[in-house]
């Protein structure tokens, strides 16, 4: 029986059974030309059911991968012979398959996808944006200039965002949008942002797994998420706390090779995206981490390399790690400001620029010495970051859920000390709120034995206006010289924290300060993205100079 001539006379049940048993029907006895002609006719037949058309297109791709039909035929069909207006789900499948052959007909395929971005059907628009986003990621991984890589990733992020906007069910687009954002922030060594993005990505992947049931997972985001999971594990390692170096190096080796060897075998296009993202993570993030964070382990590596029972895999990794750490080929392109800032939060951009110039000169020791001096310098922005970190740790410590103000202040002070800030508490300094006697400062931060900043803190169960005013006024009494920045922390146990914060902002804008209020800024809070820690800044005119007061409100869990 000639299937090709009889197929169109079959009932729907017979057709469905045929596609379900496609490989059992003796396909090999038919030649490429007849097979391709038959499948093409099924797809473009106006009377054929969409299910059968989709199955025919799916089997056509399988035959291409099995090399039973040439790549040239499927590209020609999808580009040039796709007649008429097809069902949206079939059109989306066409766009998905076209992208797989982007290297063969790049410009023509991108042209089709760009046209479909403007389609009247939202499902098709969503798929076109999604596939263009994948292509942008594919292209970004072939770029060697870091800034261009980040630019392409940000463009991909916008395409995935557009895909999500056109179809609310595209969780895969939302995951890839967050992955692009994660990769850009990782290149900038923005650890706070990447940690938050990583949590969102993993949460969405879990959500998609729950609601997808038997739908195959999108291997691109699954593969990349596996890579960033391994990266996060590598980033979390604290060399200073290692006791068993051999065990820890073996764990590091395992995470490293799992990151480097993530792949997907089904097709070249998606496999290359996954592999190239992993390789970029290794080159631009992991190797700098090894270089700057593992210098102290060189002697341990040398000892382990001399062991008789070391495996070839261990030895290979340790030798690679040693080469990475000891590589002195430092160029201006290798020294990333954001990365150095993440390690040494007190350095400024000009410090990095000076270091870049001097390290290439004849006296590298002086360059390193001068740079290390900069790492000890205080910055008000760095102090704010350190206070926020201390507040986060306070929130997570059960011992301080019902603690006194002094106990909480002591915890904050101890953490600042551990971050190498020079602090003193309860110092007799300045004037009290009444002006009659010396007041007691909660925390005074010193730099080179000179007052640098005043930190005043208070426990609040509600918006106690008089109590807040007392503490705010005390700060200006303690600060006898007019420091550039001071800080007031509120430990808040109010049940509705967001409502408390809105009322607090209104109050500090309307409060009558000792020094005239000339500005209020709560946009600083956007830099932290925390729901239970809020930050605002008030600016004041003090004898013709601008002085600043950070307001930090921390929700204390019940």
SEBA-483815 format. One record per residue: x negated, y, z negated of N, C-alpha, C in turn; residue in one letter. Coordinates in steps of 0.05 Angstrom, whole numbers, plus 5000, padded with zeros to 4 digits. Atoms other than C-alpha are relative to their C-alpha. Example, Ala and Ser with C-alpha at 12.3 -4.5 7.8 and 13.67 -1.06 7.14 Angstrom:
498249765000475449104844498250245000A 501649765001472749794857501550224986S 
***
This chain:
498349765000500050005000498250255000X 501549754998497350685020501150194980X 499049835021497951084956500350295010X 500049724991496351744991502550075016X 497649944984502251685039502649954984X 497550085015507251374989500450164975X 499949865026505751804928502450194998X 498049795001510652354946502949895001X 497450135001516351854951500649884973X 499650135026515451594880501850174982X 498549865021519751764820497950134982X 501749865019516952214766498649814982X 501250205018515851614721497749865013X 502250144986511751264774497650185003X 502249814997507551884785498450034974X 501349975026506251974711498349754993X 501550245005504151244705497549985017X 502350004982499551324764497750174989X 502249835011495751904733499049904974X 500950125025495551554666498149775005X 501750244994492350944700498250065024X 501349914975488351344751497649835007X 502550144995481850954743500549705007X 499550284996485350274750501149955029X 498650024974488250424819498249955024X 501750074977482350214861499150245016X 500749754987479950914876497649975019X 502550034984473250684904500549915029X 499650094972476450384966500850225018X 499349774983478451074990497650195003X 502349834995473551555020500450284988X 500049735013471752254994502050185014X 498349814985475452625049502949954994X 497150065004482152265040500850054971X 499449965028481652284964500450304994X 499949715005480253034963502550125013X 497649904986485753175014502549934985X 497750095015490752774973500450174974X 499849855025489153124906500750295006X 499449724993489253804939502950045008X 497249994992496053664969501949994976X 498450025025498853464901500150274986X 500349755015496354114870501650235013X 498849764987499054594923502949955008X 497250064992505754234935501950154981X 498149845015511254704913502049834984X 498050175012515854124894498849824978X 501350185020510753754850500350114972X 499849925028511653764775497350114989X 502449875010506654194736498249794986X 501650205014504553594693498249855020X 501650154980502353214756497950175013X 502049824988498853814785497650044981X 502249975019494853914721498349754999X 501450255001493053174719498349975025X 501550024976490853204791497550175000X 502349825001486353804779498049904979X 501850115020483453484716498449765012X 501450234989481852844754498150085023X 501849894979478853254811497350074988X 502549935014473753534762498449764991X 501350255009472252844735498549875024X 501350124976470852594806497650165008X 502349844993466153184817497749934981X 502250085019462253004753499049725006X 500950284993462052274776498750005028X 501349974974459252534842501449855022X 498450134980464952214881501250205019X 499249774983467052894908498050224996X 502249815001462153444924500950264985X 499549755014461554084882501150215020X 499249804980462354484946503049995006X 497150034994469354204958501750124978X 498349895022472154384889499750304998X 500449715001469055084890501650135023X 498549894977471955214960503049994996X 497150025005478754964939500950214979X 499249835022479055364874499750305008X 500449724992476456004907501750085024X 498949924974479256004978502749875007X 497750154991484755484985502249984979X 498050005022488755624922502450175010X 497849864986495255804957502350074980X 497549935013501256174929499750064970X 500049945029503256344858500649744985X 499850265014502255754811501050054971X 499349995028504855604741497750114983X 502149865016501056004687498149804988X 501850195012498255384653498149875020X 501750104979495655114719498050215009X 501849784993492655794737497850034979X 502049985022489155814669498049775002X 501850234997486255114682498150065024X 501749934977483755364750497750194991X 502049805009480155964717497949874982X 501850145018477155504664497949845017X 501850164983474255044718498250175017X 501749824984471755614761497650084984X 502249905016467455854704497849794997X 502050215003463955184700498050005022X 501849994977460855324768499050285005X 500849724998458856044754497350035014X 502749974988451655914776500049955030X 499850064972453955674844501050235017X 498749774986458356264865500650224980X 499749815023457256784811501850235007X 498549764994459957404845502949955007X 497350064991466057094877501749904976X 498550105024468056734812500650234981X 499549775018467257364770502150195012X 498049824987471357754821502849894995X 497450125005477157264813500850054971X 499449975029476757304737500750294993X 499549725005476458064737502850075011X 497349944989482658084782502249894982X 498050135017486357604736500350134972X 499749855025484958054676502450195001X 497849814996490358504706502649855007X 497650154993495457944718502350084983X 497649935016502558064696500649804978X 499650205020502557414657497950024978X 501949965022499357494588498349764995X 501650245004497056774584497649995019X 502149994979493156854649497950224993X 501849795008490257524626498249914977X 501650095023488057204561497849815009X 502050204991484556624597497850135016X 502049864984481057094646498050154982X 501849875019478257514589498349804984X 501550215015476256884551497749905017X 502150124983472356594610497950215006X 502049784995469057274625498250034975X 501649985025466957294551497949784999X 501950225000463756604557497750055020X 502149944980460156814621498150214990X 501749785011457557444585498149884980X 501850135019454757004529498049835015X 501850164983451756544582497850175011X 502049824989448357134615498250124979X 501649885022446157444549497749834992X 502150185010442156834531497549995018X 502349994982437656934592498650274999X 501249735002435857644571497850004978X 502350015018429057734537499850264983X 500149765015429958454514502250004979X 498150045022433358434445502350205002X 497849804999437359084454502049935022X 498250084978440158834520501649764993X 498650235010441858174488502450084983X 497949915019445758524433502250155015X 498049864984449258974484501849815014X 498350204986451658374524501849854981X 498450145020453958024461502450184991X 497949825008457958634441502250035022X 498150004978461158654510501749745000X 498650265002462857914502502150014978X 498249975023465958074435502650145008X 497649854991470658584467501749835019X 498450174982472758084521501549794984X 498650205017474457554468502250144984X 498049855015478158084429502450055019X 497849954981482258254492501549745005X 498750254997483657514501501949944977X 498350045024486357474430502450195000X 497849805000490558104439502249925020X 498050084980493957804501501449744993X 498850255008495457144467499349954971X 500550025029496157114391499149724992X 500750285007495156354393497149935007X 502850064992487956414419498250034976X 501950005023484456254354497249955010X 502750054989478656004397498750275008X 501149744992477856714425499250164975X 500649865024478057004355497449894987X 502450125011472756514331497550095016X 502349924983468156684390499550304997X 500449715005469357434378498450044975X 501549985025466957344307497249895002X 502650114995461156914330498250205013X 501649794986458757464377499250224980X 500649805020459257964320497949904980X 502050125018455457484275497250005012X 502650014987449857404326498750275002X 501149734999449058154335499050094972X 500849925027448958274259497649834991X 502350165007444057694252497450115012X 502349874987439358024302499250254985X 500649765015439858654259499349934971X 500650095028438658234195501850144980X 498049895018445058504164501249774985X 499350255014445657944113502850024988X 497449965013451758234077502349955020X 497950034980455858274141500149725012X 500050274988453557604169501249794980X 498850185020455457244104503050015001X 497149974999462457524108501149885026X 499250104973463057364183499949705000X 500350295001460556654171502449874986X 497750115014466156534120502550015017X 497649974983471356804168500049795023X 500250194978468756364225500749724991X 499550275010468855724183503049974992X 497150015008475855894156501749975025X 498450024976478555984227499749735014X 500450264988475355344252501649794985X 498350185016478754984195502950035007X 497249954993485355314212500749885027X 499550114974484755114285500149704999X 499950295002483154404266502649904988X 497550075013489454384223502350015020X 497749954983494154664276499749895028X 500450104973491054344338500949715002X 499350284999492953624319498249855018X 501750174983490453194377498650165022X 501349844979488053774420497049994996X 502950015003480553704435498950274991X 501249755010476354224399498450135022X 501749854980472954764440497149964992X 502850085008465854494441498150234999X 501949785001462755174452499950124972X 500149885026464855484387499349804978X 500750215019464154824350496949975000X 502950034998457054754376498550244988X 501449765010455055474361500450024970X 499549995029458355444292498249814985X 501950195013454154834276497250134998X 502649875001447955234294499950214978X 500249795019449755824251500349894971X 499950135027451455344193497249934991X 502850085007444355084196498350254995X 501449755005441755794201500650114972X 499349905027445655994138498649834979X 501350175020442655394101497050084998X 502849925000435655614122499650264986X 500249735013436956334100500349984970X 499450025028439356094032497649894984X 502250125015432755754014498350214987X 501649825016428956103959497449864992X 502650135004421655903962498950034972X 501049955027420156213895501049804979X 498850195020424555693860499449715006X 500650274992421655083894498249874979X 501750165018418854543847498749775015X 501050224984418153953894499750095029X 500449884973415054253957500449805022X 499750194979414953623997502949955006X 497150044997422353493985501350245014X 498849754989424054224001499250045029X 500949974972419854234065501549795018X 498650204984423253584088502950095005X 497349894996430153904076500050235020X 500349784981427854524114499649895028X 500550124974425354084170502649895012X 497550124991432053724174501850225011X 498349784991435954384178499050135026X 501249874977431154674229500549835026X 499750174976431454074277502949975008X 497250024994438954024271501050265014X 499349744986439454764290498950005028X 501449984974434554684348501149795020X 499250224983437654044375503049985004X 497150004995445054224377500550005030X 499450004972447854034445502849895005X 497350094991454053834485499649885027X 500850154977453353304538502050015024X 497950034980459853384577499550165026X 500549854975457753934626497750194995X 502449845002451654354640500650284989X 499349725007455055034632500350044970X 499649975029457554954561497649914984X 502350105015451454554540497850225000X 502049794998446955124564500650234981X 499249795018450955644525499249934971X 500650095027450355234461497049994994X 502950035004442955064470498650274999X 501449744999440955774488500650174976X 499549855025444556084429498349894977X 501650125021440955594383497150085003X 502849914996434255764415499550294993X 500249725007435556504407500050044970X 500049985030437156404333497349934989X 502750085009430556044324498050215005X 502149804993426356554361500350264986X 499649735009429457194336500750024970X 499249985029431757014265498449814983X 501350205017428856364239497050044998X 502949965000421656484260499150244984X 500749775018421457184229500449944971X 499650085028424356884165497649834991X 502350165007418856364165497550174996X 502449835000413556884180499750174975X 500249815022415357374125500749884973X 499150115026418456924071498349764991X 501350255007413856314073496950034999X 502949965001406856634070498849864976X 501150115025405956393998499849695001X 500050295000406855664020497749885017X 502150104982400755614066498349794986X 501750195015396455274013501549734996X 498550255004402054773999500249845026X 499950134974402754624073497449855006X 502650134995395354484078499649754983X 500150235017395754004019501749775011X 498250214989401653624049498949885026X 501150104974398253574117497749804996X 502250195006392553184083500949744989X 498950245012397152654054499949775020X 500250244982396351944082502849915009X 497450124993403751774081501950205014X 498349804987406252394118500949895027X 499050104974410752214177499350195022X 500649844977409652464247501950245002X 498149784999416052884243499450214980X 500849815020413953204178497550165009X 502549874992406953344205500550205023X 499449824977409653644270501350264990X 498649765010414354114232498250174984X 501849845017409154334181497950145016X 502049874983404054484235501350235015X 498549794987409354884273500450234980X 499549805020411155254209497550164993X 502549865006403855414194499250195022X 500749834977402755684264501750255000X 498149775000408956124258499250204978X 500649825022406856404190497450155005X 502649884997399656534209499650155027X 500249864974401056824278499750304996X 500649715005397957524277500650175025X 499349854976400557734345502350194995X 497949825007404558304315500050235020X 499749774982407158804366502350174990X 497849825009411859384359502749885006X 497450124994417358964391500749794979X 499550215020416558424337501050124974X 499549895026417558904279502850145001X 497249904999425059004271500650154974X 499549835024427059574225502149884981X 497950115017433459244201499149754985X 501150235013429758604186498350084976X 501849915021424358964146501650134978X 498349865020429859374112501449804982X 498650205016433358734090498149884980X 502050115020426858494056499250224981X 501049785016424559174031502050235002X 497849804996430859604021499150294995X 500849725006426760213998498450135022X 501549884978422960314063501850175018X 498549834981425060854113499149935028X 500650074973425060804188497250115008X 502649884993419061274193497749834989X 502150185012415160794147499449775019X 500450224981416360234197498550105025X 501349894976414260674256497050054995X 502849965007407860874220498549734999X 501250265003406460144204499549885027X 500450114973407459944277497550115013X 502349874988402260454299497449914987X 502550055014397160314245499149705001X 500750295000397559544247498649925026X 501350054975395259574320497250125001X 502649865001389159994300497849824988X 502350165009382359764274500249934970X 500050055029384059794199502849904991X 497450115006389859324188500549994969X 499750015029388459274113501250254988X 498949745010389860014102502950025008X 497249984990396259964144501849844981X 498450175018398759394100500250124972X 500049875026396759754036501950244999X 498249774999400360394056502949925002X 497250094997406560014077501049884973X 499150125025406759624011500650214979X 499449775019406560283973502850105006X 497449914993412760484012502249824989X 497950195009416459853990500750044971X 499549955028415960083918501650264996X 498649755002419260753933503049964996X 497150015004426260873908501550145023X 498249844983432061093952502749994987X 497349995012438961303930501949805013X 498450194985442060873984499449724989X 500850255011437960283959501049954972X 499050035027439960413887503049945000X 497250064998447260423907500549715008X 499850284992446459753943499449824976X 500750175023443059473881502150004978X 497949985020448559723835502449835009X 497750164990453859403880499449714997X 500750285004450058743879500349924971X 499850065029449658783803503049984992X 497150015007457258923800501249745010X 499050254990458558313844499449774981X 500950215019454557873797501650024974X 498549965024458258183738502849885003X 497450114995464958003770500149694998X 500050294999462857283778499149874975X 501050115025460157193708502349994979X 497750035018465656913662499550134972X 500749905026461957163600500950304997X 499549715001463657893618502950065008X 497249954993471157803633501350184979X 498749845022473058093565497850144983X 502249895015466458413546500350304994X 500049725007465159093515498650165022X 501349824981462859693555496949984998X 502950025004455859643524498949745011X 500950264990455258903541499850005030X 500049994971457159023613497850185010X 502249824992452359613618497349864997X 502550145004446859173589499449805022X 500250194978448158653643499150145025X 500749854976447859173698497150104998X 502749905004441459473668497949785004X 501950224998438058793663499649925029X 500350074972439558643736498450215015X 501649794987436859313758497149984993X 502850055008430559173718498849775017X 501150234985429858503754499650085029X 500549904973430258893820497850215001X 502349825003424259303796500750294998X 499449725007427859933776499250044971X 500849935028425260273713502450134987X 497649905013431260373667499750014970X 499749995029432860573596502950044994X 497249965007439560563560500250144973X 499449875025442660963503497850194991X 502149815006437161483508501150264990X 499249745009437862123469499050215019X 500949824978437762603526502350195007X 498049814991441363223550501850094978X 498049915019447563483516502549825001X 497650165001453863123494502350155014X 497749884987460663253523501050264986X 499249765015462163763468497850215001X 502249804999455364093477498750044973X 501049965027453864023402497449854994X 502350165006448663473402499249835024X 501050174978444463023446501949775005X 498250224994448762513482498549745005X 501250264994447561783496500649925028X 499750074972446361593568500449695002X 499750294997448960903589497549885013X 502450094987443260793638498650235014X 501649804986437761263660497949865017X 502050124982433561053721497750205003X 502449834998426461313723498349915024X 502050054980421361363779497550154992X 502549885010414161483757500550174975X 499449885026416761653687501650265002X 498449764996421162203716502949915005X 497250084995428862173713500750015030X 499350034972431461933780503050005005X 497050014997438961803769501249934973X 498450075023444161763714502249825008X 497850194995448961173712501850004975X 498150005022455161263668502249805006X 498050214994460260703660502150004978X 497850005020466960583626501949775007X 497950204998472260043614502650145004X 497449874995479060223643502149785005X 497850194995485559823638502250145016X 498149844985489460393671498650265006X 501149744993488361093699500250194976X 500149835023486561423633498550265007X 501149754989485562133657497950134981X 501849875019482362423594497449844997X 502450175003477561833586498250035024X 501549974975475461883659498650275001X 501149735000474462633653497650024981X 502149995020470162543591497449885011X 502450134989465362063626498950155024X 501049854977464962473690498650254990X 501349765010463463103650497449944986X 502550075014458162733609497749985019X 502250034981454262583672498650265005X 501249744994453163323688498750124975X 501349925024451363433615497349864996X 502550155002446162883616497950095021X 501849934979443163113682499350304997X 500849725006439363733660498550135023X 501649894979435363823724501450035027X 498550004975440463713779498949795019X 500950224983438763033807501749985025X 498650004974440662913879502549824999X 497850195001445162313864500349894972X 499350155024448562023802502249815005X 498150214995453261443793501849964975X 498150075021459561303752501449745008X 498950264995462060593746502549964982X 497650075016469160393724500449705001X 499350285002470259683700503049984996X 497149974999477659613718501449734995X 498450245006482459103688502950045007X 497249954992488859413716500949785019X 499050234984493258883748500250075030X 499849924971494459273813497650185006X 502549864996487359463832500250205023X 499849824977489059773900501650254993X 498549775008494260223868498350184981X 501849855018489260423814498050165016X 502049864984484160603867501150245014X 498749774987488961053905500450234980X 499549795020490761423841497350124991X 502749915008483361463821499050215020X 501049824979481561793888501550274998X 498549755002487162303880498950164976X 500949865025484762473809497350135004X 502749894998477362563826499950235021X 499949774981479363023884501150254987X 498649785013483563453837498750094974X 501349945026479063443775498450265002X 501649765002475864103753497349944990X 502750085007468463953753498450244989X 501849795010462964333718498850155024X 501149884975460064453787502049965022X 497949994980464664633844500049765019X 499750224981467364053886500150125028X 500049894973465664193959500449785021X 499550214981466863513990500749744987X 499250275010470062823981499849815024X 500450194978468262214023500549714990X 499650285008471261514015499449815024X 500750174977468861264084497649824993X 502250165009462661004048500949714993X 498950265007467260434025500049815023X 499850174977467660174096497449855005X 502650144997460259974092499949754984X 500250235018461759464038502149795005X 497950194992468359144060500949824977X 499050175022470258893991502750104991X 497449935009477358873967500150074971X 500049965029475558873893497750174989X 502049805008469859373893500450245019X 499449764983471160083918498050224993X 502149795003466360663929501050265013X 499549734988467361413941497850194991X 502149815006462862023939501250284997X 499349725003464062723912497550175002X 502349824996459463303932500650264985X 499749765017458263903887497950215005X 501949784997455064583891498950074973X 501349945026450064653835497750205005X 502049784996446265313836499150025028X 500749974972446565333911499049755013X 500950254989444264613920502349794999X 497950215000448664013938499049774984X 500550245016448763463886502449815004X 498150204992452562813895500649814977X 499250195021456462333850501549775013X 498750244990458061623871502049904979X 498050115017464561353842500449705008X 499850294994464560583838502149884981X 498050145016470760203815499849705005X 500450294998469959463801502349864986X 497950165012475758993789498849784984X 500950225017474358533730502249794999X 497950214999478057873739501049934972X 498950075026482657643684498849734991X 
***
